[in-house]
Amino acid sequence: MTRFFNTAGPVVLADHYGLPPLERWNLEELLSLIDQKKYFVLHAPRQTGKTSCLLALMEYLNRQGKFKCLYLNVEMAQSARENVEDGIRSIMGELAQRAEYHIQDTFCTQNWDHILEQSGGHSALNRLITEWCKQSEKPIVLLMDEIDALVGDTLISVLRQIR
């Protein structure tokens, strides 16, 4: 198969021309932040490879075996706007689906809807992540993408819950 330039979606080096994603930033510095349990923000213009880098970081960390790492795109919750419950529901459902698919972890799938019903949209995401981390045999690294796509009360609620 012939490789080509990709301008839509993550770069897959087997299919697309591109720079190795983990060589585009200071990996040692990022790993140090992760080891220190710190938050970090990856901010860059559109179409510069942020998602490709986050996906590569997820694969790298999972291969190392020290962490459970999950990439989560929350853009689908944008349409919820001021409806926090709907926005959080879509994020929790996506988190559960990706955890099951990428790291074969079913905790979120088995618990997210019950936690949402019990806690409500303004605290359910925080509770799900907290409970997931408590029962996990490895520390969890959550890479959230497109958080800036959220608007209104849904954005505020998500930011407060992940803090």
Salt bridges, closest charged atoms under 4 A:
ASP35 OD1 - LYS66 NZ 2.78
ASP86 OD1 - ARG89 NH1 3.16
GLU94 OE2 - ARG98 NE 2.78
ASP105 OD2 - LYS68 NZ 2.44
GLU131 OE2 - LYS134 NZ 3.52
GLU137 OE1 - LYS68 NZ 3.72
